[in-house]
Amino acid sequence: MTDYITDIEKEITYIKPCEEDDSAIEEAGQNAYISGDYKTAELKFKELALAQPDHHAGCECLAMLYAKTGQAEKAVWFQERALVIARKFLEDDSIDIEVIEEMEDNLGRIKNGLEIIPWWKI
């Protein structure tokens, strides 16, 4: 099975985990996605996944992007990884179960080829 994070780490060597302005990276990616600049959005979401490896946002954003661009295999992989990471936040009650349920619903929608609406557009 492909480990897409390892591929990203080989591609993007300038991001240091937990040392980047992840909010700015995330916002730049979301803005690029909204404007239809999927190449820039992909780069920013990859950077986000590396900048915050213990947070689900980067993987979830990549899943949404890949679902939008017809790359279902990658979308499923990243959404499943995002769920694994996000479920860890349940242990200390720092995420609502509704967020996990929404992520699970989105995984099902991705697997069934249905459109998902990125959470930052809601």
C-alpha positions in Angstrom: 0.0 0.0 0.0 1.2 3.4 -0.9 2.2 5.8 1.9 1.5 9.1 0.4 2.9 11.0 3.3 6.3 9.4 2.7 6.0 10.6 -0.9 5.2 14.1 0.2 8.2 14.1 2.6 10.5 13.3 -0.3 8.9 16.0 -2.5 8.7 18.8 0.1 11.8 19.0 2.2 11.6 22.6 3.4 8.7 22.1 5.9 9.7 21.4 9.5 7.0 19.8 11.6 5.5 22.1 14.3 7.8 25.0 13.2 5.6 26.5 10.5 2.7 29.0 10.5 0.1 26.3 9.8 -2.8 28.7 10.0 -1.4 30.7 7.1 -0.6 27.6 5.1 -4.1 26.3 5.7 -5.7 29.6 4.7 -3.6 29.9 1.5 -4.7 26.3 0.6 -8.3 27.0 1.2 -8.3 30.2 -0.8 -6.6 28.5 -3.7 -9.1 25.7 -3.6 -12.0 28.1 -3.5 -10.6 30.0 -6.5 -10.1 26.8 -8.5 -6.3 26.9 -8.3 -6.0 23.2 -7.4 -2.3 23.0 -8.0 -1.5 25.6 -5.4 -4.1 24.2 -3.1 -2.5 20.7 -3.3 0.9 22.2 -2.5 -0.4 24.1 0.5 -2.3 21.2 1.8 0.7 18.9 1.5 2.7 21.5 3.4 0.0 21.6 6.0 0.1 17.8 6.4 3.8 18.0 7.0 3.7 21.1 9.2 1.2 19.5 11.6 1.6 15.8 11.4 -0.4 15.1 14.5 -3.4 17.1 13.3 -6.0 15.9 10.8 -6.6 19.1 8.8 -3.8 18.6 6.2 -4.9 15.1 5.3 -8.6 16.0 5.3 -8.0 19.0 3.0 -6.0 16.7 0.7 -8.8 14.2 0.7 -11.3 16.9 -0.3 -9.1 18.2 -3.0 -8.4 14.7 -4.4 -12.1 13.9 -4.3 -12.9 17.1 -6.2 -10.3 16.3 -8.9 -11.3 12.7 -9.4 -8.4 11.0 -7.6 -10.6 8.7 -5.5 -7.8 6.4 -4.3 -5.8 9.2 -2.9 -8.9 10.9 -1.5 -9.9 7.7 0.4 -6.4 7.2 1.7 -6.1 10.7 3.1 -9.6 10.8 4.6 -8.9 7.5 6.4 -5.6 8.8 7.7 -7.4 12.0 8.8 -9.9 10.0 10.7 -7.2 8.0 12.5 -5.5 11.2 13.6 -8.8 12.9 14.5 -10.0 10.0 16.6 -7.0 10.4 18.9 -8.5 13.8 19.9 -11.5 12.0 21.3 -9.3 10.6 24.1 -8.9 14.0 25.7 -12.3 15.4 24.5 -10.6 18.0 22.3 -12.9 17.2 19.3 -16.6 16.7 19.1 -17.9 13.3 18.1 -20.0 15.2 15.5 -16.8 16.2 13.7 -15.8 12.5 13.5 -19.2 11.5 12.3 -19.0 14.2 9.6 -15.6 12.9 8.5 -16.9 9.3 8.4 -19.8 10.5 6.3 -17.5 12.3 3.9 -15.4 9.1 3.7 -18.5 7.2 2.6 -19.4 9.9 0.1 -15.9 9.8 -1.4 -16.0 6.0 -1.7 -19.4 6.3 -3.4 -18.2 9.0 -5.8 -20.5 11.6 -4.3 -19.7 15.3 -3.9 -18.5 16.5 -0.5 -18.5 20.1 0.6 -15.3 21.2 2.3 -16.0 22.2 5.9 -14.4 25.6 5.4 -17.1 26.5 2.8 -20.0 25.7 5.1 
